[in-house]
Amino acid sequence: MKSNKKIFGALTTGAFLVATAYASAAETDPGASVKDRDDSAAVPSVTVSATRRNASLQSVPVAVSVLDGDALNNANRTSIDTIVQEVPSVTFRQQGGNKDTTIFVRGIGTISTSPGVEPTVSTVVDGVVYARPGQATLDLLDIEHIEILRGPQGTLFGKNASSGVLNVVGRKSSQATSGFVDASWYEGNEKRVRAGVSGAIQPGVVAASVTGLYADYDGNIDNVHAGGGKLNGFDRKGVRARVDITPTRDLDIALIADYLRSNSSPTFTAYKSTAAVFNAGIAPVVAGTENRQVNADIPSDIHDRNKGLSAQVDYRFNGYTLTSITAVRDWDNTQYTSTSAIGNAAEVARITPAFPATRDIGTVEFSQASQELRLASPKDQFVEYVAGAYYLHGKDRETYQRIVNNGAATNSGRADYGVKNDSYSLFGESTLNFSPVWRAIAGARWTRDDLSYDHIRTSTQTVAFPGVQPAVQNAGSTSEDGYSGRVGLQYDLARDVNTYATYSRGYKGPAYNVFFNMLSRDTLALKPETSDSFELGLKASAFDRKLTANVAVFSTKYANYQANFYDTVAGAVVTRLINAGDVSTKGVELDINARPTRALTLSASLAYTDATIDSFNCPPAAAASCNLNGKPLPFSPKWKSFTRANYALPLESGLIVDLSADYSWQAKTQFDLFQSPDAIQGAYGVVNAGIALSSPVSGWRIALVGKNLANKSYATNLVTSTGYVTRAVPRDDERYFGITARKEF
């Protein structure tokens, strides 16, 4: 603990020294204005909507990371689980299916398959909040950029933003007629094709765009079972259409429709064996840290369909802007998975019933409807504000069937359950401009949650058997009022250097642990999760914007933290959602961008995150040790960094050669809340590089891409169970190469 305090103090001191240096550098040329600068040889200015109105990234009092959509596509980072490599404060939990995945910001995230709990990190796409995290784990279509807001953002973005927000901003339709086709092929037979057109239907009044996607990947895991083939792959098809209407100078209307279908086979492999019988069961597969084989007679198969409609209306009058966002979304998910690490029913009777073969079949039918009204005041006033109201209705229906073969008999259980959620909010945040350099921020949000569930389970047995509890039926409801908010001060040290200090109150609503093996102890609602966060930030640019640096120092404490705890149900180990107690996260984040010449662009990000369990509430009859105080939270490496370099070499022919490389690194990571030594991924780094040739005039680009050039195998999750450990195998678990091409017209 003492060493952590020394590191934290050293980073804080270093941040202050950096601030002083940049403040001095920014003041060396006080007469230079923005229009006098050579923008082509400067770090580009980035506009974000982190404060619910467009503003410069360097001016907003929020810690924000921004990822460019085109750059992500060129790097084959096209989904949420892949973009986290570029943001040191963010991690991602890969699990068997999309509904089980989780995003963590600053070490905080909610791990649960229950539809009765909200994510801790809110995902917002084109102004629409996605109520379930699994909705956003598929490919991202036609993205302008992604903003990752770090820390509690509940005032403006809602109650399920208590540790951060992923704000995905799509492209608007262009007035000029244009189009593109880009295609890529990577080793492992991964293929991706995107195409789009955009242009005016009625010049100056109506413009529209359509983008389509096809992606296919065989996978990087070999199923050695007869006729098994490849696993851990996917095929996806999607389309996004947008119509932008400007009937008058003061009115903008954006209509957006999207549809995405996905089939995938996410597969965990045997990482370590702690029981000899397990080794015999998976033969000829051998458990190991780099194992990419399974022996499964019925492999995992996941099907997703995600679709939505939204309408955003912006009306401007007397300097005010009134915004309305109306949206409906549907997400259907079907999962065929196995909880048997052996995965081969024919082998069970021959070896032992200790590892019964199981087959789980689950379906999700989720729909949501939301409405937001927001009023933004005129800019450049003493008081500037954003105020509004929000409503979301979510309805979830699920079925889950478990079939268990112990070698002597086959039994099964089935659960039908659902959750309804109505959420109402009033919110507002204002900025008081005391002087050109002093500002104060104050905001608050009131939220009303009405949550209800129903659950019924049937079984072929009147008593419990491995993995299945007897028949049961129950239902419940709860309501809560919650408050979140933010206050702070912002001060400009110099023209290009500003600092801020904020206190934020986060709130995440009540929850129910609704799942297949739900028991009587799960019928009580979990208390809302709240957080108190303090943050100091500095944003600076120097040398005519050839260099920008952003630093954030934060400390956040969470009460009634909603987390999964190990329990034993019918002889099977499960995770049960509880109010786990108090946790905290503190650290320092640094983002640097430099463009010393027109040709050379450099960027680096570093995060030190100390996410810790402060006081754990041990439930009665716990199946795991509760000696967790002072231990790290899972999926939270203390150190994580990302660096990138790009050199654009213009040729006399007018062509441009782009050389690029990036390196992501993270310290060892504990994947298990209960600190299993078998669930620790050691420190690792991944090197990627590419070379591209393009013609800006002709509008084409071709590139060769190399991923994980050092051929480093690693895990994105390690799951421990009795007798074995399994790992999630990432796409870049080994070195691979690819080629991409793009033509614009």
C-alpha positions in Angstrom: 0.0 0.0 0.0 2.8 2.4 0.8 4.4 1.8 -2.6 1.0 2.6 -4.3 0.8 5.9 -2.4 4.3 6.8 -3.5 3.4 6.1 -7.1 0.2 8.0 -6.9 2.0 11.0 -5.3 4.8 10.9 -7.9 2.3 10.9 -10.7 0.3 13.7 -9.2 3.5 15.8 -8.8 4.6 15.0 -12.3 1.2 16.1 -13.6 1.6 19.5 -11.9 5.1 19.9 -13.3 3.8 19.1 -16.8 1.0 21.7 -16.3 3.5 24.4 -15.3 5.7 23.6 -18.3 2.9 23.8 -20.7 1.5 27.0 -19.2 4.9 28.6 -19.7 5.2 27.3 -23.3 1.7 28.5 -24.2 2.5 32.0 -23.1 5.7 32.4 -25.1 3.7 33.7 -28.1 0.8 35.5 -26.7 0.1 37.4 -30.0 -0.5 34.3 -32.1 -4.2 33.6 -32.8 -5.8 30.4 -34.0 -6.2 31.6 -37.5 -2.5 32.5 -37.7 -1.5 28.9 -37.0 -0.6 26.3 -39.6 -3.4 23.9 -38.8 -2.0 21.3 -41.2 1.1 21.0 -39.0 -0.8 21.0 -35.7 -2.8 18.6 -33.6 -6.3 18.7 -35.1 -9.0 20.4 -33.0 -11.6 17.8 -31.8 -15.2 18.7 -31.2 -17.1 16.6 -28.6 -20.6 16.5 -27.1 -19.5 15.5 -23.6 -21.5 18.4 -22.1 -24.5 17.8 -24.3 -23.5 20.7 -26.5 -20.7 20.8 -29.0 -17.4 22.1 -27.6 -13.7 21.7 -28.0 -12.2 18.7 -26.3 -9.6 20.9 -24.8 -12.2 23.2 -23.2 -14.6 20.8 -21.5 -14.1 20.0 -17.8 -14.4 16.3 -18.3 -11.8 13.5 -18.8 -12.6 12.3 -22.4 -10.8 10.0 -24.8 -11.7 10.4 -28.5 -11.2 7.7 -31.1 -11.6 8.4 -34.9 -13.9 6.1 -36.7 -11.8 5.8 -39.9 -8.7 5.1 -37.9 -10.5 2.3 -36.0 -11.6 0.7 -39.2 -8.2 0.9 -40.7 -6.7 -0.8 -37.6 -9.4 -3.6 -37.7 -10.9 -2.3 -34.4 -14.6 -2.3 -35.3 -16.3 -3.4 -32.1 -16.4 -2.3 -28.4 -14.2 -5.3 -27.3 -11.4 -4.2 -29.7 -11.3 -0.5 -29.1 -10.5 -0.8 -25.4 -6.8 -1.5 -26.4 -6.6 2.2 -27.3 -8.0 3.6 -24.0 -5.9 2.7 -21.0 -8.8 3.5 -18.5 -11.1 1.1 -20.2 -11.2 -2.8 -20.1 -13.7 -5.3 -21.4 -14.9 -8.6 -20.0 -15.4 -11.3 -22.6 -17.8 -14.1 -21.7 -19.7 -16.9 -23.5 -22.3 -14.6 -25.1 -23.0 -11.0 -25.8 -25.5 -10.6 -23.0 -22.7 -11.6 -20.5 -20.1 -9.0 -21.6 -19.2 -5.9 -19.5 -17.3 -2.7 -20.0 -15.2 -1.3 -17.2 -14.0 2.3 -16.8 -11.4 3.1 -14.1 -11.8 -0.5 -12.9 -15.6 -0.3 -12.2 -18.2 -2.4 -14.1 -21.1 -4.7 -13.3 -20.7 -8.4 -14.0 -24.1 -10.1 -14.3 -26.3 -12.0 -16.7 -29.4 -10.7 -15.0 -31.8 -8.5 -17.0 -32.7 -6.9 -13.7 -29.5 -4.9 -13.3 -28.1 -2.0 -15.2 -24.6 -1.6 -16.6 -22.3 0.8 -14.8 -20.9 2.2 -18.0 -23.6 3.7 -20.3 -23.5 3.2 -24.0 -25.0 6.0 -26.1 -25.3 5.8 -29.9 -26.4 8.9 -31.7 -28.0 10.2 -28.6 -29.8 7.0 -27.7 -29.0 5.1 -24.5 -28.7 1.4 -24.9 -30.2 -0.1 -21.8 -28.5 -3.5 -22.1 -24.7 -3.7 -22.6 -25.0 -6.7 -25.0 -26.8 -4.5 -27.5 -23.6 -2.6 -28.3 -21.0 -5.4 -28.5 -21.5 -6.0 -32.3 -19.9 -4.2 -35.2 -20.2 -0.4 -35.2 -21.5 1.1 -38.5 -20.6 4.4 -40.1 -18.9 5.9 -37.1 -17.6 9.5 -37.1 -15.9 9.1 -33.7 -16.3 7.6 -30.2 -16.1 9.6 -27.0 -15.2 7.8 -23.8 -16.2 9.9 -20.8 -14.4 8.7 -17.7 -15.9 8.9 -14.2 -19.5 9.4 -13.1 -21.6 11.1 -15.8 -25.0 10.7 -14.3 -26.0 14.4 -14.4 -26.3 14.6 -18.2 -26.2 11.0 -19.4 -28.3 9.2 -16.9 -28.3 6.8 -13.9 -26.5 4.0 -15.5 -23.4 6.1 -16.2 -21.9 5.9 -12.7 -18.4 5.1 -13.9 -18.4 6.4 -17.4 -20.0 6.7 -20.9 -19.2 5.4 -24.3 -20.7 8.0 -26.6 -20.8 6.8 -30.2 -21.3 9.6 -32.8 -22.4 8.5 -36.3 -21.7 10.3 -39.5 -24.2 12.8 -40.9 -25.3 12.7 -44.5 -23.4 14.9 -46.9 -24.8 17.4 -49.4 -22.3 16.4 -52.0 -22.9 13.1 -53.7 -20.2 10.7 -52.6 -19.7 7.0 -51.9 -17.1 4.5 -50.8 -16.3 0.8 -50.9 -13.7 -0.7 -48.6 -12.7 -4.3 -48.2 -10.2 -6.2 -46.1 -8.9 -9.7 -45.8 -6.9 -11.1 -42.8 -5.2 -14.4 -42.1 -7.6 -16.9 -40.6 -10.0 -16.1 -43.5 -11.4 -13.0 -42.0 -13.2 -10.9 -44.6 -14.9 -7.5 -44.2 -16.7 -5.4 -46.8 -18.3 -2.0 -46.2 -20.0 0.2 -48.8 -21.9 3.5 -48.6 -23.5 6.3 -50.5 -24.4 9.8 -49.4 -25.8 12.9 -51.0 -28.5 15.5 -51.4 -32.0 14.4 -52.4 -33.2 18.0 -52.3 -30.1 20.3 -52.2 -29.9 22.3 -49.0 -33.0 20.6 -47.6 -32.8 16.8 -47.6 -29.7 14.6 -47.6 -29.5 10.9 -47.1 -26.9 8.2 -46.6 -26.9 4.4 -46.5 -24.0 2.1 -45.3 -23.9 -1.6 -45.5 -21.6 -4.2 -43.8 -20.6 -7.8 -44.3 -18.0 -9.4 -42.1 -17.0 -13.1 -41.8 -14.3 -14.9 -39.7 -13.8 -18.6 -39.4 -12.2 -18.3 -35.9 -8.9 -19.2 -34.2 -9.9 -22.2 -32.2 -9.7 -25.7 -33.6 -12.5 -28.2 -32.6 -10.7 -31.6 -32.8 -14.0 -33.4 -32.5 -14.9 -35.2 -35.7 -16.1 -32.6 -38.3 -15.6 -29.9 -35.7 -13.9 -27.3 -37.8 -13.1 -23.7 -36.5 -14.7 -21.9 -33.6 -14.5 -18.4 -32.0 -15.5 -16.8 -35.3 -18.5 -14.8 -36.6 -20.5 -13.7 -39.6 -22.3 -10.3 -39.5 -24.5 -8.4 -41.9 -25.8 -4.9 -41.2 -27.1 -1.7 -42.7 -27.5 1.9 -41.4 -29.6 4.6 -43.1 -29.9 8.2 -42.2 -31.9 11.1 -43.5 -31.0 14.7 -42.6 -33.8 17.3 -43.2 -33.4 21.0 -42.8 -36.7 22.5 -43.8 -35.8 25.9 -42.4 -32.6 27.6 -41.1 -33.6 27.0 -37.6 -34.8 23.3 -37.8 -32.8 20.1 -38.2 -34.3 16.7 -38.3 -32.2 13.5 -38.3 -34.0 10.1 -38.9 -31.8 7.0 -38.4 -32.5 3.3 -38.9 -30.1 0.5 -38.3 -30.2 -3.3 -38.5 -27.5 -5.8 -37.7 -27.6 -9.6 -37.6 -24.8 -11.7 -36.2 -23.9 -15.4 -35.8 -20.9 -16.3 -33.6 -19.2 -19.1 -31.8 -17.4 -17.6 -28.8 -15.4 -20.4 -27.2 -13.3 -20.8 -24.1 -10.3 -23.2 -24.1 -8.8 -25.3 -21.4 -6.1 -23.1 -19.8 -5.1 -25.2 -16.7 -6.1 -28.5 -15.2 -6.3 -29.1 -11.4 -7.8 -32.6 -11.7 -6.3 -35.6 -13.5 -9.7 -36.7 -14.7 -10.2 -33.5 -16.5 -7.0 -34.1 -18.6 -8.4 -37.4 -19.6 -11.8 -35.9 -20.5 -10.5 -33.3 -22.9 -8.0 -35.6 -24.7 -6.4 -35.3 -27.2 -6.6 -31.6 -26.3 -3.9 -30.5 -23.8 -4.6 -27.7 -21.4 -2.1 -24.8 -21.6 -1.6 -21.1 -21.6 -1.5 -21.0 -25.4 -4.1 -23.8 -26.0 -6.4 -23.0 -29.0 -8.1 -26.4 -29.2 -11.3 -27.9 -27.8 -13.0 -31.3 -28.1 -16.7 -30.4 -28.3 -19.5 -32.5 -29.8 -21.9 -29.5 -29.6 -20.0 -26.2 -29.8 -21.4 -22.8 -28.7 -23.6 -21.0 -31.2 -24.8 -17.4 -30.6 -27.4 -15.5 -32.7 -28.1 -11.8 -32.4 -30.4 -9.4 -34.1 -30.2 -5.7 -33.2 -32.4 -3.0 -34.8 -33.6 0.4 -34.0 -35.3 3.7 -35.2 -34.6 7.2 -33.8 -35.6 10.7 -34.6 -33.7 13.8 -33.4 -35.2 17.2 -33.8 -33.1 20.4 -33.1 -35.0 23.7 -33.1 -33.1 26.9 -32.6 -34.8 30.2 -31.5 -33.3 33.3 -29.9 -30.0 31.6 -29.3 -31.7 28.6 -27.6 -31.7 25.0 -28.9 -34.6 22.7 -28.1 -33.7 19.0 -28.8 -36.0 16.0 -28.9 -34.7 12.4 -29.3 -37.3 9.7 -29.7 -36.1 6.1 -30.2 -37.3 2.5 -30.2 -34.9 -0.5 -30.2 -35.2 -4.3 -30.2 -32.6 -6.9 -29.4 -33.1 -10.6 -29.8 -30.4 -13.0 -28.6 -30.3 -16.8 -28.7 -27.4 -18.7 -27.1 -26.5 -22.4 -27.4 -23.7 -22.9 -24.9 -22.2 -25.6 -22.7 -21.1 -25.3 -19.1 -19.2 -28.6 -19.5 -15.5 -27.9 -19.9 -15.1 -31.4 -21.4 -17.9 -30.6 -23.9 -18.3 -34.2 -25.1 -21.3 -36.1 -23.8 -20.1 -39.4 -25.2 -17.0 -39.2 -22.9 -18.9 -38.5 -19.7 -20.0 -42.0 -18.9 -16.6 -43.4 -19.8 -14.7 -41.1 -17.5 -16.7 -39.8 -14.6 -19.9 -38.0 -13.7 -17.8 -35.4 -11.9 -17.9 -33.3 -15.1 -21.5 -33.8 -16.4 -22.1 -32.7 -20.0 -24.5 -29.8 -20.0 -26.3 -27.9 -22.8 -27.7 -24.5 -22.1 -30.2 -22.9 -24.5 -31.2 -19.3 -23.7 -33.3 -16.7 -25.6 -33.6 -12.9 -25.0 -36.3 -10.7 -26.4 -35.6 -7.1 -25.3 -37.3 -3.9 -26.4 -36.9 -0.3 -25.2 -38.6 3.0 -26.0 -37.1 6.3 -24.9 -37.8 10.0 -25.1 -35.5 12.9 -24.2 -36.3 16.6 -24.3 -33.4 19.0 -23.8 -33.0 22.8 -23.8 -29.7 24.5 -24.3 -29.3 28.1 -23.5 -27.5 30.7 -25.7 -23.7 30.6 -25.5 -21.4 33.4 -24.3 -23.8 34.4 -21.5 -23.1 34.7 -17.7 -25.3 31.7 -17.2 -25.2 28.9 -19.7 -27.2 25.8 -19.1 -28.6 22.5 -20.4 -31.9 21.2 -18.8 -34.2 18.5 -19.8 -36.4 15.4 -19.1 -35.9 11.8 -19.9 -38.1 8.6 -20.0 -37.1 5.0 -20.8 -39.3 1.9 -20.8 -37.6 -1.4 -21.1 -39.2 -4.8 -21.4 -37.2 -8.1 -21.3 -38.5 -11.7 -21.8 -36.1 -14.6 -21.4 -36.1 -18.4 -21.4 -33.3 -20.6 -20.3 -33.1 -24.4 -20.5 -30.4 -26.6 -19.1 -30.0 -30.2 -20.2 -27.6 -32.3 -18.0 -26.2 -35.7 -19.0 -24.2 -37.4 -16.2 -23.5 -40.6 -18.2 -26.4 -42.5 -16.6 -29.4 -40.3 -17.2 -30.4 -37.0 -18.9 -32.4 -34.4 -17.0 -33.4 -30.8 -17.6 -34.8 -27.7 -16.2 -36.3 -24.6 -17.7 -36.9 -21.1 -16.5 -39.2 -18.4 -18.0 -38.7 -14.9 -16.6 -38.8 -11.2 -17.5 -38.2 -7.7 -16.2 -39.9 -4.4 -16.8 -38.3 -1.1 -16.1 -39.7 2.4 -16.2 -37.3 5.3 -15.6 -38.1 9.0 -15.3 -35.6 11.8 -15.0 -35.3 15.5 -14.7 -31.9 17.0 -15.1 -30.0 20.2 -15.6 -26.4 21.6 -15.5 -25.3 25.2 -15.7 -22.0 27.0 -16.2 -21.5 30.4 -14.5 -19.0 32.5 -16.3 -17.6 34.8 -13.6 -14.9 36.1 -15.8 -13.2 35.2 -19.1 -11.0 32.8 -17.1 -13.1 31.7 -14.1 -16.2 29.4 -14.4 -18.3 27.4 -12.0 -20.2 24.2 -12.9 -23.3 23.0 -11.1 -25.8 20.3 -12.0 -28.3 17.8 -10.6 -30.5 14.9 -11.8 -33.5 13.3 -10.2 -34.4 9.8 -11.2 -37.4 7.6 -10.5 -37.1 3.9 -11.1 -40.0 1.4 -11.2 -38.7 -2.1 -11.5 -40.6 -5.4 -11.5 -39.9 -9.1 -12.4 -41.5 -12.5 -12.7 -39.8 -15.9 -12.7 -41.0 -19.5 -13.0 -38.8 -22.6 -13.2 -39.8 -26.2 -14.0 -37.7 -29.3 -13.7 -37.8 -33.0 -14.6 -36.9 -33.8 -11.0 -38.6 -32.8 -7.7 -35.2 -32.4 -6.0 -32.1 -30.6 -7.0 -29.5 -32.2 -9.4 -26.2 -30.8 -10.6 -26.8 -27.4 -12.1 -30.5 -27.3 -11.7 -32.7 -26.4 -8.7 -36.3 -27.7 -8.2 -39.4 -25.9 -9.6 -40.2 -22.5 -8.2 -42.3 -19.4 -9.0 -42.0 -15.9 -7.7 -42.4 -12.2 -8.6 -41.6 -8.8 -7.2 -41.4 -5.1 -7.7 -39.6 -2.1 -6.2 -39.4 1.7 -6.7 -36.6 4.1 -5.8 -35.9 7.8 -6.1 -32.2 8.6 -6.8 -30.1 11.8 -7.1 -26.9 12.5 -8.9 -25.1 15.7 -9.7 -21.9 17.6 -10.3 -20.3 20.8 -9.0 -16.9 22.3 -9.9 -14.7 25.1 -10.8 -12.7 25.8 -14.0 -9.8 28.2 -14.3 -7.7 29.1 -17.4 -4.1 29.4 -16.4 -3.3 30.7 -19.9 -4.9 31.0 -23.2 -4.2 27.4 -24.1 -4.2 25.9 -20.6 -7.2 25.3 -18.4 -7.7 23.4 -15.2 -10.8 22.1 -13.4 -11.8 20.5 -10.1 -15.1 18.7 -9.8 -17.1 16.7 -7.4 -19.6 14.2 -8.9 -22.4 12.1 -7.3 -23.2 8.9 -9.2 -26.3 6.8 -9.0 -27.3 3.4 -10.4 -30.8 2.1 -9.7 -32.1 -0.9 -7.7 -31.6 -4.4 -9.1 -33.0 -7.9 -9.0 -30.8 -11.0 -9.5 -33.1 -12.7 -12.0 -31.5 -15.8 -13.6 -32.1 -19.5 -14.3 -31.3 -20.8 -10.8 -33.0 -18.0 -9.0 -33.7 -18.8 -5.3 -35.7 -17.3 -2.5 -32.6 -15.3 -1.4 -32.7 -13.5 -4.8 -36.3 -12.2 -4.4 -35.2 -9.1 -2.4 -34.2 -6.0 -4.4 -30.6 -4.9 -4.3 -30.1 -1.3 -3.0 -29.1 1.4 -5.5 -25.3 1.8 -6.0 -24.0 5.3 -5.3 -20.6 6.9 -5.8 -18.8 10.1 -4.7 -16.0 11.2 -7.0 -13.4 14.0 -6.9 -11.4 14.9 -10.0 -8.7 17.4 -10.8 -7.9 18.0 -14.5 -5.6 20.0 -16.7 -5.8 20.4 -20.4 -3.0 22.2 -22.3 -1.7 22.9 -25.8 1.6 24.4 -26.7 3.9 25.3 -29.6 1.0 26.4 -31.8 -0.9 23.3 -31.0 1.9 21.0 -32.1 1.5 19.5 -28.7 -1.5 18.8 -26.5 -1.5 17.2 -23.0 -4.4 16.3 -20.8 -4.1 15.0 -17.2 -6.7 13.8 -14.8 -6.3 12.8 -11.2 -9.4 11.1 -9.6 -10.6 9.4 -6.5 -14.1 7.7 -6.4 -15.8 5.7 -3.6 -18.8 3.4 -4.3 -21.3 2.4 -1.7 -23.6 -0.7 -2.1 -21.5 -1.8 -5.0 -23.4 -4.4 -7.1 -21.2 -7.4 -7.8 -21.3 -11.1 -8.4 -20.4 -13.4 -5.5 -19.6 -17.1 -5.8 -22.3 -19.5 -4.5 -23.1 -23.2 -4.9 -26.4 -24.1 -6.5 -27.3 -27.8 -6.8 -23.7 -28.8 -6.6 -22.7 -26.3 -9.3 -20.7 -23.1 -8.7 -22.6 -20.0 -9.8 -22.2 -16.3 -9.3 -24.9 -14.4 -7.4 -25.5 -10.7 -7.6 -25.3 -8.9 -4.2 -24.7 -5.5 -2.7 -21.0 -6.4 -2.1 -20.2 -3.4 0.1 -17.8 -0.5 -0.5 -15.1 -0.2 -3.2 -13.0 2.6 -4.4 -10.9 3.6 -7.4 -8.2 6.3 -7.7 -5.5 7.1 -10.1 -4.0 9.3 -12.8 -4.6 9.5 -16.5 -2.4 11.2 -19.1 -3.1 11.7 -22.8 -0.4 13.3 -25.1 -0.7 14.2 -28.8 2.1 15.7 -30.8 2.5 16.7 -34.4 6.1 18.1 -34.6 5.9 18.2 -38.5 3.2 17.8 -41.1 4.3 14.2 -41.7 4.8 12.9 -38.2 2.0 12.3 -35.7 2.6 10.9 -32.2 0.2 10.0 -29.4 0.5 8.3 -26.0 -1.9 7.5 -23.2 -1.2 6.1 -19.8 -3.4 5.2 -16.9 -2.6 4.2 -13.3 -5.7 2.8 -11.7 -5.9 1.5 -8.1 -9.4 -0.1 -7.9 -9.8 -1.8 -4.5 -12.3 -3.5 -2.3 -12.6 -1.4 0.9 -15.3 -3.3 2.9 -16.9 -6.5 1.6 -20.3 -7.6 2.8 -20.1 -11.4 3.2 -23.5 -13.1 2.5 -24.7 -15.9 4.8 -23.6 -19.4 3.9 -21.0 -18.1 1.4 -19.3 -20.6 -0.8 -16.2 -18.6 -1.1 -13.8 -16.7 1.2 -14.8 -13.2 2.2 -11.4 -12.1 3.2 -11.3 -9.6 0.4 -10.8 -6.2 2.0 -7.9 -4.4 0.4 -7.9 -6.7 -2.6 -8.0 -5.4 -6.2 -11.2 -5.4 -8.2 -11.3 -7.7 -11.2 -10.5 -6.6 -14.8 -8.5 -3.6 -13.5 -4.7 -3.6 -14.3 -2.9 -1.0 -12.2 -1.0 0.2 -15.3 -2.1 0.3 -18.9 -0.7 2.3 -21.8 -1.1 2.9 -25.5 1.2 4.6 -27.9 1.0 5.2 -31.6 3.2 6.8 -34.3 2.3 7.7 -37.9 4.5 9.1 -40.6 3.0 10.3 -43.9 5.6 10.5 -46.6 4.4 12.5 -49.7 5.8 11.3 -53.1 6.4 13.5 -56.1 3.7 11.6 -58.0 1.1 12.9 -55.5 0.8 9.6 -53.7 1.3 9.3 -50.0 3.0 6.5 -48.1 1.8 6.1 -44.5 3.9 4.2 -42.0 2.1 3.4 -38.7 2.8 1.4 -35.5 1.1 1.1 -32.2 1.9 -0.6 -28.9 -0.5 -1.5 -26.1 0.7 -2.7 -22.8 -0.9 -3.6 -19.4 0.3 -4.9 -16.1 -0.9 -8.1 -14.6 -4.7 -8.4 -14.3 -6.8 -10.4 -11.8 -10.0 -11.6 -13.4 -11.5 -13.1 -10.3 -13.2 -11.0 -7.5 -12.2 -13.8 -5.1 -8.5 -13.5 -6.0 -7.8 -16.9 -7.4 -4.1 -17.2 -8.3 -5.2 -19.2 -11.4 -7.2 -16.2 -12.7 -4.2 -13.8 -13.1 -3.1 -12.8 -16.6 0.5 -11.7 -16.5 1.7 -8.4 -17.9 1.9 -8.3 -21.7 2.3 -6.0 -24.7 0.9 -6.1 -28.2 2.7 -4.5 -31.2 0.8 -3.7 -34.4 2.1 -2.0 -37.6 1.0 -1.1 -41.1 2.1 0.5 -44.3 -0.4 2.2 -46.7 -0.3 3.8 -50.1 -3.0 6.3 -51.0 -4.0 8.9 -53.5 -6.0 11.8 -52.0 -6.8 13.0 -55.5 -8.1 9.7 -56.9 -9.6 8.7 -53.6 -8.1 5.3 -53.1 -6.0 3.6 -50.4 -4.4 0.2 -50.0 -2.6 -1.0 -46.9 -0.8 -4.0 -45.4 -1.5 -4.6 -41.7 0.4 -6.7 -39.2 -1.3 -7.6 -35.8 0.5 -8.8 -32.7 3.9 -8.9 -34.4 5.6 -10.2 -31.3 3.2 -13.2 -31.3 2.2 -12.8 -27.7 -0.6 -15.1 -26.5 -2.8 -13.8 -23.7 -6.2 -14.1 -22.2 -9.1 -11.5 -22.1 -10.7 -13.6 -19.3 -9.8 -16.5 -17.1 -12.6 -18.5 -15.4 -11.9 -20.9 -12.6 -14.0 -23.9 -11.7 -13.6 -27.1 -9.8 -10.9 -29.1 -11.5 -10.0 -26.7 -14.3 -9.4 -23.1 -15.6 -10.6 -21.9 -19.0 -9.6 -18.8 -20.9 -11.2 -16.4 -23.4 -9.1 -16.3 -26.6 -8.8 -12.9 -28.3 -8.7 -12.4 -32.1 -5.1 -11.4 -31.9 -4.0 -14.2 -29.7 -1.3 -14.9 -32.3 0.4 -12.9 -35.1 -1.6 -12.4 -38.3 -1.5 -10.2 -41.3 -4.0 -8.6 -43.6 -4.6 -6.3 -46.6 -7.2 -3.5 -46.8 -8.4 -1.4 -49.7 -10.7 1.6 -50.0 -12.1 3.5 -53.0 -14.0 6.7 -52.7 -16.1 8.3 -55.5 
